[in-house]
Amino acid sequence: MKQTLAAFTAKTPKTTRMFTNKALGKLIVPLVVEQVLVMLIGMIDTIMVSFAGEAAISGVALVDMINNLFITVLASLATGGAVIVSQYLGSKNKVEADLGASQLILSATLAGTGIGVFCLVFRQPMLTLFYGGVEADVMEACAVYFLFTLCSFPFLGLYNAGTAIFRSMQKTGTTMVVSLFMNILNLVGNYLGVFVFQMGVAGVAIPTLVSRMAGAFLIFTLTLRPGQPVQVRCPYVLSWQGAMQRRLFRIAVPNGIENGLFMLGKVLVTSIVALFGTTQIAANGVSNSLNTIAILIVNAINLAIVTVVGQCVGARELEQARAYTKKLMKISYVATAALSLLVWAILPLLLRLYDMSEATYTLTFRLILIHNALALALHPTSFNLANAIRAAGDVRYTMWVGIASMLVFRLGCAFLFGIGLGWGIYGVWLAMGADWLGRSIAFLLRYHSGKWLRHRAI
């Protein structure tokens, strides 16, 4: 397994390559457009709610950290399904691919419903546990925003499952169009809710719920169309197939534990940030909405690499799995460098879009510079490489690495730097960099050992 990417490209006839450059482009470009849409809507949400005051910004930012914990669990289940479906497609087993896709729809919807009910019952205790020390107006904004967004989790589970199925088929153009529809609906709703009806935080929360409902029903309808490489079949959706569910959960559960605990660590870190006052909370929230610009391509490749590596491993083309992993990571590094430079150039203009105090502006500016410098060095190895290893089926290794790094670096260093050393929000963000460094080292060691290719999921 020492074949280099150059040797792979030069020596392997184009007809034997599983993914030509054109195929990779067709897979990745729509995913990039999707990421741009997600980023823009996140920015617009934050900009619009900023006109309701810094308490509203802070409430949305704090709840989004809790929401992201559960959203990550649902996304992990979808990723597990994408790994299984991709490997079955690589092995040319359409019957099992259809069954796996249908069972993913079932389990993801049930999981989203269960999470939504849990959040409804424990909504106030969770907010008190994580953010009990915030000001009263911030807590009120948290409660309103959380109530509406938790109702969207069943639909988000269904939507994630549908998009994962289409990514496995390399039909990312479909997911892009559905995402565009959802985001336009959300954008129009935000404008009406905030500026026309002046509903404050509820004005951005309700459109989120409505757009996720619409997107879920649309993507599910599209998965039922006959003649596709993978077709969801209603009889399979309505019956629990134990053997297939075990295959799905062998990938999804470790992935969900890892990413769920990772996001829990981020929530706990945010609870530390909540101790630093409204200015630092608001700066943290605005920074998070803009940080996605530099890692747009990395996030798109995180999704694409599951399909590419999963199909290669399913076809037992292990050399190609390694070669494509290297190629996609190189693209990530070049793109992150270019986007980081772009952000640094236009950052003053971007920040002026927000209605914030001068202190919040200055702090946000510095945090984004820190994030982009760390992302340029460590983000692809921390996340792209991890998803390649997962796509091969080696999910237990990524789980233990993620848990250990979160506890020791993300959470431990946040306490040490942020509170112990008194560095405040700067210490918390440096702890994020320490987490990325630890993950990068562990995943690079695993990749070069070759052991990650010995854990085929089917």
N, C-alpha and C positions, 0 to 999 in steps of 0.2 A: 504494500500500500504506500509505496514511496513515490508514486507517479506524480509529477508536478502538473500544475494547470497548463503550462506551456506545452508539455509533452502530450497531455490529453487533447489539447486543441489541435496540435499539429499532426499527431499520428492517428487519431481516431477518425475514420471516414465520417463525413457529415451525416450520412444516412443511418449510422449506428448510434449517433448521439440522441439521448432521450429528449433533450431540450436545445434547440437551436437558439441563436441570439434573438431571432425574430420571435420565437415562442416565448422566450423569457421576457422580451419587451411587452408582448401582448398580455402576459401574466402580471407584470409589475406595474406598468403605467396606469391601468385603472385603479390599482391599489393605492398608488401615489395620489391620484385624484381624490379617492375616498378619504385618505389621510388629510389632504388639504381641506376638504369639506368639513371633516370633524374638527380640525384646528380652527377654521374660520368661524364655525358656529360656536365653538367654545369661547373664542375671543369676543364674538358679537354678544353672546349671552352675558359675559362679564362686563362688557362695555355698557350694555343696556341696563343691567341691574345696578351698575355704578351710579346711575342717575337717581337711584333710590337711596343712596347714602352708603357710607363705608360699613355700617352695620349690616346692610344687605349683602354687600360684597363678601364680608367676613362669614356671614351665615351660609351663603352658597358654597364658599370655598371649604368650610369645615364639613358640611354635609357631603360634599362631593368626595371627600376622603373616605367617609364611611360607605357611601354608595360604590365607590371604586373597589372597595374590598369585596362586595358581593358581585359586582359586575365582573371582576376578575375571576371569581369562582365560576361564573356562568361561561365566561370566555374560555376558561381552562377545559371545561366539559366539551365545548365546541371544538377546541383544538384537539382533544383526544379523539373525537369523532373524525376530524379531518385526517389525522394520522392513519386511523383504521381504513377509512374510505380510500385515501391516497394509496396505501399499500395494496389494497385489493385491486384498484385500478392498474397499478403497476404490474400485478400478477395476472391481469386480464380475467379476473373473476367478477363478472358483472352481477351475478345473482347475489353474492355475498356483499358486494358494494351497495346494491339497492337495499338489502336488509339492514346493513349497518347505518345507512343514511336515514332510513325510516325510524329505526330505534333511537338514533340520535335526536330526532325531532321529538319523540316521546319523552325521553329522559331529560332533555334540556327544558322542555315546557314544564314538566313536573318539578324540576329543581327550581326554576324561576318562581313558580307558584309557592313552593315551600318557603323560599327565602322571603318572598313578599309578605306572607302571613307572619313569619317570624319577626320581620321588621315592624309590622303593624302592631304586634303585641308588645314588643320591647322597644318601641320607638323612643319614648321619653327616658326610660332607664339608660339606654345607650348614649343618648345625648348628654345626660347628666354625668354618666361615668367618664366619657371622654372629654367633655367640654363644660363641666359644671362650673368652672371658674370664670367663664366669659361674662360679659356685661349682659343685662337683661334684654336689651333690644337685639343683640346678636343671637341670643338663645331663642327669642321669638321667631326671628328669621329662619333659624335652623329648623324649628319645629314645623313651620309651614312648608318649607321646601322639601323636607324629608317625607312628609305625608303624601304629597303628590308623586314624588319620584319613586317611592317604594311600590306604588301601585303599578308601575310600568315593568317590574321585573319579570312577570310571566311572559309578557310580550317580547321583552329583550332576550329571554332565553330562547324563544322560538326564532326570533330574528337571527341571533348568533348562529344557531344550528343551521338555518337555511343558507346564510352566507358562507359558512364553513364548507357546506356541501358543494356550492358553486365554485369556491376556490379550489377544492379538490379536483373538480372537472376542468380547471383552468379557465373557467368562464367568469373572470373577474369583471368583464364589461357589464354583466348583468347586475352584480352587486354594486357596481359604481352607479348605475342608473337608479337603482332602488335607494341607495344612499342619497343621491341628489334629490330625489322626490321627498324623502324624509326630511332632509335639511332645509329645503325650501319651505315645506309645511311648518317646520319648527321656527324658521326665521320670520315668516309672516305672523305666526302666532305670538312670537316674542314682541314684535312691534305693536300688535294690537293690545297685548296684555299689559305692556309697560307704558306705552305712550298714549294709547287711545283710552283704554279702560283704567289706566293708572292703578294696577293691581299689585305693584311692587314685586316681591319675590314670587308670589303666586303667578305673576304674569309671565315668568320664564319657566316655571315648574309645570304648569298645565300643558303648554305646547309640547314639552318634552314627552309627557305621557301620551298625548294624542298622536304625535309623530311616530313614536315607537309602536303603538297599536297598529297604525296604518302600515308601517314598514313590515311588521311581522306577518300580517295577513297577506300582503302582496308577495313577499318572498316565499311564503309557504305555498301559495297558489302556483308560483312558477316552478317549484320543485316537483309538482305533480305532473308536469307536461311529459308526454311520452316521447320516445325517440332520443332522449339525452343519454350521455354516457352513464349517468346515475339518475335513477328516477325514484322518488319517494312514492311508496304505495300505501294507501290508506289502511288496508287490512294489517299490514305490518306495524303501522303507527298505533293502531288500536289494540294490539296484543303484545304482551310482554314476552320477549324472547330471551330467556335467561342466558344462554350460551353467548349470544352476541353482546348482551349488556355487560357480561363479565369481561369480554374483550375490550369494550369501550372503557369500562371503569378501571381496568388494569393500567390504562394510559391516563385517563382523566383524573382518577383519585390522587395519585402522587403529584400530578401537575396542578390539580386544584389545591392540594395541601400546601405545596410550595408557594404558588402565587397568592393563595388566600392569606397565608401567614406573612408573605412579603407585604401585601397591602395592609394587613393588620399592623405590621411594624410601622408602615407609613402613617396609619391613623394614630398610633401611639406617639409617633414623632410629631404629628400635627398637634396632638394634645400638649406636647411640650411647647410648640410654637404658640399655642393659645395662652401660655403663661407670660408671653412677652409683650402683650398689649395689642390694641386694635391696629396700629400702624404696621407692625410686623406681620400680623395675621393677613391684613389686606395686601401687603407687598408679596407675601408668600402666595396668595391666591392669584394675583395678577401675573406673577412670574410663572406659575404653573400653566396659565393659559397661553403664555407666549413661548414657553420652553419647547413646545412641540414643533416649532418651526425648524429648528436645527436638526431634529431627529425624524423628520417626515419620511425620508427615504429608508432609514433604519426600521421604522415601524412598518412600512409597507413590505420590506424584505423579511421582517419577522413573520409575516403571514405567508409570503410566497415561498419561503424556504421550507415550510412544512410540506407543501405540495411537492416541491422539487425533490427534496431528500426522501420524503415518504414514497413517492413513486419509484425512485431509483432503488431504494432498499426493497420494496415489494417485488421489483424485477430482478433482484439480486445483482444489481449493477453497483457494487460497493465503491469501485474506483470512481465512478461518475458521481456518486454521492459526495465523496471527498472533494472532487474537483469543482463541482458546482457550489459547494459550501465556501470554498476559497474565493471563487469568482464573485459570488453575491456579497461576501464581506468586503472585498475590495471596492465594489460599487458603493457600499455603505460608507466606507471611510472617505472616498472622494466626495460623495454627496454631502456628508456631514461637514467637511471642511468648507465646501462652497457655500452651504446654507448658513454656517456660523459666521462667515465673513459678511454675507448679506445682512444678517440680523444686526451685527455690530455696526454696519453702515447706516441702517435705517431705524435703529432702536429709538433715538429721540423722537422721531415722527410717530412711531407706534405707540409709545407711552403717552403722547399728547392726546391720543384718542380717548384715554380714560379720564374720568372726573375724579382726581385724587389730590391729596395734599402734596406739597413739595417734599416733605420728609418721606412719604410713601414712594413718590417718584424716584428719588435718589436711591433709596434702598432697593427698589425693584430693578433699577438699572444695574446695580452692582451684582445682584443675585443672578440675573440673566447672563452676565459676563462669566461668572463663576461656573454656572451650569454648562454653558457652551464649550468652555475650555475643557471641562471634565468629559463631556460627551464626545468631543473630538478624539480624545485619547482612549476612551474606555467603553463607549456605548456598544459598538458592534460586537466586540468580544464578550461583553457581558450579556447581551440579549440575542443577537443573531446566532452566535455560536451555540447558545443554550437551546434555541429552538431547533437547530439542526440536529443536536444530540437527542432531543425529545422525539423528533420526527422519525429517527431510527428505532425508537422504542426504549431508549436508555433513560427512562423517566425517574427511576429511583435515585440515580446519581445526581441529576439536576435538582431533585427535591431536597436531598440532604445538604447539598451545597447552598441552595437558596435559603434554607432554614438557618444554617450555621452563620452564613454571611449576614443575614438580617439581624439575628440576635447579637452577634459580636460587634459588627460594624455599624449597620444602619441604626440600630436602637442603642447599643452600648456606647458607641462614640457620640451619638446625639446627646445622651445624658452627660457624658464626660466633657465634650467640647461646649455644648450649648449652656448647660447649667453649672457643671463643676468648674470649668475654666472661665465661665462668664462671657463666652463669645456670642451668646444669643443666637439669632437666626443664621449668622455666618457659620457657627459651629455645627448647626444642624445640616447645612448644605455641604460642608466638608465631610461630614459623616456619610452622606450619600455617595460622595466620591470614593471614600474608603470601602464602602459596600461594593461598588462597581469594580474596584481594583481586586478585591478578594474573589469575586465571582469570575473575573476575567482570568486570573491565574489558574483557578481550579478547572475552568472549562478548556483552557488551552492545554493543560496537562492531559485531560481526558481525550481531547481530540487527537493529540499527537501519539497517544498510547494505542489508538485504534480499537480500544475496548468498546467504544460506543456503537460500533457496527455489529456487535454480537448479540443484540437484543431485539431482533425482529418481532414485531407485534402480532403477526398473523401466521 
